[in-house]
Amino acid sequence: VQLQASGGGPVQAGGSLTLSCTISERTFGRIVMGWFRQAPGKEREFVAAINLSGGNTDYTSSVKGRFTISRNTAKNTVYLQMNSLKPEDTAVYYCAADGTIIRSSWSNSAQYKYWGQGTLVTVSS
């Protein structure tokens, strides 16, 4: 299973970006795909997650109302629409996937088996 993330880049504060993550195969039905980010000198943190089949979502509090995670099941792709970006959103964003995570553990990076390469988002003030 491979994950391919894309969509990062530089943006000014208040701007928008959309990240995409495509999973190479759906060998299990209950896939959860998540976005995590890691800023320089900081630990990796949870951003958002979505259940590919049911569409249930979860967000960390700092992005609620600004970020939207969605999916296109036909394309095995998850999107992270990021609006009203702030300099503190600057980080390398990683997508992750797993087929066995219960919802209460969606924010736990250690629960995800598959990871994509990071994509850098740089928000300037």
Accessible surface in RSA format (square Angstrom, percent):
REM  Atomic radii and reference values for relative SASA: ProtOr
REM  Chains: A
REM  Algorithm: Lee & Richards
REM  Probe-radius: 1.40
REM  Slices: 20
REM RES _ NUM      All-atoms   Total-Side   Main-Chain    Non-polar    All polar
REM                ABS   REL    ABS   REL    ABS   REL    ABS   REL    ABS   REL
RES VAL A   1    54.26  35.7   6.83   6.2  47.43 114.3   6.97   6.1  47.29 128.2
RES GLN A   2   139.17  77.8 134.10  98.0   5.07  12.1  41.98  89.4  97.18  73.7
RES LEU A   3    11.57   6.4   0.21   0.1  11.36  28.6   0.35   0.2  11.22  30.2
RES GLN A   4   112.72  63.0 109.57  80.1   3.15   7.5  47.32 100.7  65.40  49.6
RES ALA A   5     3.06   2.8   0.00   0.0   3.06   7.0   0.00   0.0   3.06   8.1
RES SER A   6    58.37  49.3  54.31  72.5   4.06   9.4  37.77  80.4  20.60  28.9
RES GLY A   7    34.82  42.9   0.00   N/A  34.82  42.9  22.95  63.0  11.87  26.6
RES GLY A   8    30.02  37.0   0.00   N/A  30.02  37.0   2.34   6.4  27.68  62.0
RES GLY A   9    17.84  22.0   0.00   N/A  17.84  22.0  17.84  49.0   0.00   0.0
RES PRO A  10   117.93  85.9 100.52  91.6  17.41  63.3 100.69  83.1  17.24 107.1
RES VAL A  11    26.12  17.2  15.89  14.4  10.23  24.6  24.76  21.5   1.36   3.7
RES GLN A  12   134.46  75.2 132.10  96.5   2.36   5.6  36.68  78.1  97.79  74.2
RES ALA A  13    48.96  45.0  25.65  39.6  23.31  53.0  26.03  36.7  22.93  60.7
RES GLY A  14    56.17  69.3   0.00   N/A  56.17  69.3  29.88  82.0  26.28  58.9
RES GLY A  15    22.91  28.3   0.00   N/A  22.91  28.3  21.97  60.3   0.94   2.1
RES SER A  16    58.81  49.7  38.28  51.1  20.52  47.3  22.22  47.3  36.59  51.3
RES LEU A  17    35.18  19.6  30.57  21.9   4.61  11.6  35.18  24.7   0.00   0.0
RES THR A  18    56.89  40.5  42.23  42.8  14.66  34.9  31.82  42.7  25.07  37.9
RES LEU A  19     0.00   0.0   0.00   0.0   0.00   0.0   0.00   0.0   0.00   0.0
RES SER A  20    27.57  23.3  27.57  36.8   0.00   0.0  11.63  24.8  15.93  22.3
RES CYS A  21     0.39   0.3   0.37   0.4   0.02   0.0   0.39   1.0   0.00   0.0
RES THR A  22    54.48  38.7  52.85  53.6   1.63   3.9  36.62  49.2  17.86  27.0
RES ILE A  23     1.57   0.9   0.00   0.0   1.57   3.8   0.00   0.0   1.57   4.3
RES SER A  24    65.97  55.7  28.89  38.6  37.08  85.4  36.93  78.6  29.04  40.7
RES GLU A  25    71.45  41.0  67.79  51.3   3.65   8.7  24.34  47.1  47.11  38.5
RES ARG A  26    85.79  36.0  54.63  27.9  31.15  74.2  22.12  30.2  63.66  38.6
RES THR A  27    87.60  62.3  48.53  49.2  39.07  93.1  52.64  70.7  34.96  52.8
RES PHE A  28    58.13  29.1  48.81  30.2   9.32  24.2  57.49  34.9   0.64   1.8
RES GLY A  29    56.52  69.7   0.00   N/A  56.52  69.7  40.73 111.8  15.79  35.4
RES ARG A  30   116.18  48.8 112.29  57.2   3.89   9.3  56.61  77.4  59.57  36.1
RES ILE A  31     0.00   0.0   0.00   0.0   0.00   0.0   0.00   0.0   0.00   0.0
RES VAL A  32     0.87   0.6   0.87   0.8   0.00   0.0   0.87   0.8   0.00   0.0
RES MET A  33     1.21   0.6   1.20   0.8   0.02   0.0   1.21   1.0   0.00   0.0
RES GLY A  34     0.88   1.1   0.00   N/A   0.88   1.1   0.04   0.1   0.85   1.9
RES TRP A  35     0.71   0.3   0.71   0.3   0.00   0.0   0.17   0.1   0.54   0.9
RES PHE A  36     1.21   0.6   1.21   0.8   0.00   0.0   1.21   0.7   0.00   0.0
RES ARG A  37    12.96   5.4  12.93   6.6   0.02   0.1   2.21   3.0  10.75   6.5
RES GLN A  38    62.92  35.2  59.26  43.3   3.66   8.7  11.14  23.7  51.78  39.3
RES ALA A  39    21.95  20.2  18.49  28.5   3.46   7.9  18.79  26.5   3.16   8.4
RES PRO A  40   117.72  85.8  89.45  81.5  28.27 102.8 102.08  84.3  15.64  97.2
RES GLY A  41    91.82 113.2   0.00   N/A  91.82 113.2  45.20 124.0  46.62 104.4
RES LYS A  42   141.69  69.1 129.71  79.6  11.97  28.5  81.40  73.3  60.28  64.2
RES GLU A  43   153.40  88.1 141.37 107.0  12.03  28.6  57.72 111.6  95.68  78.1
RES ARG A  44    88.66  37.2  65.75  33.5  22.92  54.6  16.79  23.0  71.87  43.6
RES GLU A  45    78.45  45.0  73.52  55.6   4.93  11.7  30.60  59.2  47.85  39.1
RES PHE A  46    19.56   9.8  13.95   8.6   5.62  14.6  13.95   8.5   5.62  16.1
RES VAL A  47     0.00   0.0   0.00   0.0   0.00   0.0   0.00   0.0   0.00   0.0
RES ALA A  48     0.00   0.0   0.00   0.0   0.00   0.0   0.00   0.0   0.00   0.0
RES ALA A  49     0.00   0.0   0.00   0.0   0.00   0.0   0.00   0.0   0.00   0.0
RES ILE A  50     3.74   2.1   3.74   2.8   0.00   0.0   3.74   2.7   0.00   0.0
RES ASN A  51    19.10  13.2  19.10  18.5   0.00   0.0   0.00   0.0  19.10  18.5
RES LEU A  52     0.00   0.0   0.00   0.0   0.00   0.0   0.00   0.0   0.00   0.0
RES SER A  53    64.54  54.5  41.42  55.3  23.12  53.3  33.52  71.4  31.02  43.5
RES GLY A  54    53.67  66.2   0.00   N/A  53.67  66.2  27.74  76.1  25.93  58.1
RES GLY A  55    19.76  24.4   0.00   N/A  19.76  24.4   3.99  11.0  15.77  35.3
RES ASN A  56    73.88  50.9  68.42  66.1   5.46  13.2   5.60  13.5  68.28  66.0
RES THR A  57    44.65  31.8  33.24  33.7  11.41  27.2  10.90  14.6  33.74  51.0
RES ASP A  58    48.65  34.1  46.08  45.9   2.57   6.1   5.02  11.8  43.63  43.5
RES TYR A  59    43.53  20.3  34.59  19.7   8.94  23.3  27.51  20.7  16.02  19.7
RES THR A  60    34.14  24.3  28.00  28.4   6.14  14.6   7.12   9.6  27.02  40.8
RES SER A  61    93.94  79.4  74.69  99.7  19.25  44.3  42.78  91.1  51.16  71.7
RES SER A  62    62.15  52.5  42.90  57.3  19.25  44.4  51.56 109.8  10.59  14.8
RES VAL A  63     0.00   0.0   0.00   0.0   0.00   0.0   0.00   0.0   0.00   0.0
RES LYS A  64   126.68  61.8 106.49  65.3  20.19  48.1  53.79  48.4  72.89  77.6
RES GLY A  65    87.43 107.8   0.00   N/A  87.43 107.8  43.91 120.5  43.53  97.5
RES ARG A  66    30.22  12.7  26.53  13.5   3.69   8.8  24.80  33.9   5.42   3.3
RES PHE A  67     5.55   2.8   0.00   0.0   5.55  14.4   0.00   0.0   5.55  15.9
RES THR A  68    71.48  50.8  71.05  72.0   0.43   1.0  43.34  58.2  28.14  42.5
RES ILE A  69     5.26   3.0   0.00   0.0   5.26  12.7   0.00   0.0   5.26  14.3
RES SER A  70    49.66  42.0  47.69  63.7   1.97   4.5  33.88  72.1  15.78  22.1
RES ARG A  71    85.63  36.0  61.60  31.4  24.04  57.2   1.96   2.7  83.67  50.7
RES ASN A  72    48.63  33.5  43.37  41.9   5.26  12.7  10.63  25.6  38.00  36.7
RES THR A  73    57.84  41.1  49.16  49.8   8.68  20.7  18.40  24.7  39.44  59.6
RES ALA A  74    99.77  91.7  56.40  87.0  43.37  98.7  68.57  96.6  31.19  82.6
RES LYS A  75   131.87  64.3 117.22  71.9  14.65  34.9  72.78  65.5  59.09  62.9
RES ASN A  76    32.37  22.3  32.37  31.3   0.00   0.0   1.89   4.6  30.48  29.5
RES THR A  77     8.38   6.0   8.38   8.5   0.00   0.0   4.09   5.5   4.28   6.5
RES VAL A  78     0.89   0.6   0.89   0.8   0.00   0.0   0.89   0.8   0.00   0.0
RES TYR A  79    59.02  27.6  59.02  33.6   0.00   0.0  45.77  34.4  13.25  16.3
RES LEU A  80     0.00   0.0   0.00   0.0   0.00   0.0   0.00   0.0   0.00   0.0
RES GLN A  81    60.55  33.9  60.50  44.2   0.05   0.1  28.39  60.4  32.17  24.4
RES MET A  82     0.00   0.0   0.00   0.0   0.00   0.0   0.00   0.0   0.00   0.0
RES ASN A  83    56.97  39.3  56.97  55.1   0.00   0.0  15.54  37.4  41.43  40.0
RES SER A  84    59.74  50.5  55.24  73.7   4.51  10.4  19.42  41.3  40.33  56.5
RES LEU A  85     2.35   1.3   0.00   0.0   2.35   5.9   0.00   0.0   2.35   6.3
RES LYS A  86    86.01  42.0  85.55  52.5   0.46   1.1  39.19  35.3  46.83  49.9
RES PRO A  87    56.35  41.1  49.17  44.8   7.18  26.1  49.51  40.9   6.84  42.5
RES GLU A  88   120.29  69.1  94.26  71.3  26.03  62.0  60.64 117.3  59.65  48.7
RES ASP A  89     0.14   0.1   0.14   0.1   0.00   0.0   0.00   0.0   0.14   0.1
RES THR A  90    33.63  23.9  31.04  31.5   2.58   6.2  29.42  39.5   4.21   6.4
RES ALA A  91     1.70   1.6   0.98   1.5   0.72   1.6   1.70   2.4   0.00   0.0
RES VAL A  92    44.21  29.1  44.06  39.9   0.15   0.4  44.06  38.3   0.15   0.4
RES TYR A  93     0.00   0.0   0.00   0.0   0.00   0.0   0.00   0.0   0.00   0.0
RES TYR A  94    43.38  20.3  43.38  24.7   0.00   0.0  15.61  11.7  27.77  34.2
RES CYS A  95     0.92   0.7   0.92   1.0   0.00   0.0   0.92   2.3   0.00   0.0
RES ALA A  96     0.00   0.0   0.00   0.0   0.00   0.0   0.00   0.0   0.00   0.0
RES ALA A  97     0.00   0.0   0.00   0.0   0.00   0.0   0.00   0.0   0.00   0.0
RES ASP A  98     9.25   6.5   9.25   9.2   0.00   0.0   0.37   0.9   8.88   8.9
RES GLY A  99    10.69  13.2   0.00   N/A  10.69  13.2   1.15   3.2   9.54  21.4
RES THR A 100   105.61  75.1  90.97  92.2  14.64  34.9  70.80  95.1  34.81  52.6
RES ILE A 101     3.84   2.2   0.60   0.4   3.24   7.8   2.78   2.0   1.05   2.9
RES ILE A 102   109.65  62.4 105.75  78.8   3.91   9.4 108.37  78.0   1.29   3.5
RES ARG A 103   125.29  52.6 114.15  58.2  11.14  26.5  54.03  73.8  71.27  43.2
RES SER A 104    99.34  83.9  58.05  77.5  41.29  95.1  59.44 126.6  39.89  55.9
RES SER A 105    26.33  22.2  23.51  31.4   2.82   6.5   4.03   8.6  22.29  31.2
RES TRP A 106     6.39   2.6   6.17   3.0   0.22   0.5   5.32   2.8   1.07   1.7
RES SER A 107    59.03  49.9  46.22  61.7  12.81  29.5  16.95  36.1  42.08  58.9
RES ASN A 108    65.36  45.1  59.23  57.2   6.13  14.8  18.30  44.0  47.07  45.5
RES SER A 109    39.26  33.2  34.31  45.8   4.94  11.4   5.06  10.8  34.19  47.9
RES ALA A 110    87.37  80.3  49.79  76.8  37.58  85.5  61.92  87.2  25.45  67.4
RES GLN A 111    81.51  45.6  69.43  50.7  12.08  28.8   4.35   9.3  77.16  58.5
RES TYR A 112    10.27   4.8   0.00   0.0  10.27  26.7   0.48   0.4   9.79  12.1
RES LYS A 113   149.49  72.9 120.42  73.9  29.07  69.2  78.76  70.9  70.73  75.3
RES TYR A 114    45.08  21.0  42.52  24.2   2.56   6.7  27.30  20.5  17.78  21.9
RES TRP A 115    80.61  32.3  50.84  24.6  29.77  69.9  41.24  22.0  39.36  63.9
RES GLY A 116     8.58  10.6   0.00   N/A   8.58  10.6   2.55   7.0   6.03  13.5
RES GLN A 117    85.21  47.6  70.85  51.8  14.36  34.2  67.06 142.7  18.14  13.8
RES GLY A 118    27.03  33.3   0.00   N/A  27.03  33.3   2.48   6.8  24.55  55.0
RES THR A 119    17.06  12.1  12.67  12.8   4.39  10.5   7.32   9.8   9.74  14.7
RES LEU A 120   100.15  55.8  90.76  64.9   9.39  23.6  90.76  63.7   9.39  25.3
RES VAL A 121     0.00   0.0   0.00   0.0   0.00   0.0   0.00   0.0   0.00   0.0
RES THR A 122    54.40  38.7  53.96  54.7   0.44   1.0  45.11  60.6   9.29  14.0
RES VAL A 123     7.46   4.9   0.00   0.0   7.46  18.0   0.00   0.0   7.46  20.2
RES SER A 124    54.29  45.9  48.39  64.6   5.90  13.6  43.24  92.1  11.04  15.5
RES SER A 125   127.96 108.1  67.90  90.6  60.05 138.3  55.49 118.2  72.46 101.5
END  Absolute sums over single chains surface
CHAIN  1 A     6064.1       4560.7       1503.4       3052.9       3011.2
END  Absolute sums over all chains
TOTAL          6064.1       4560.7       1503.4       3052.9       3011.2
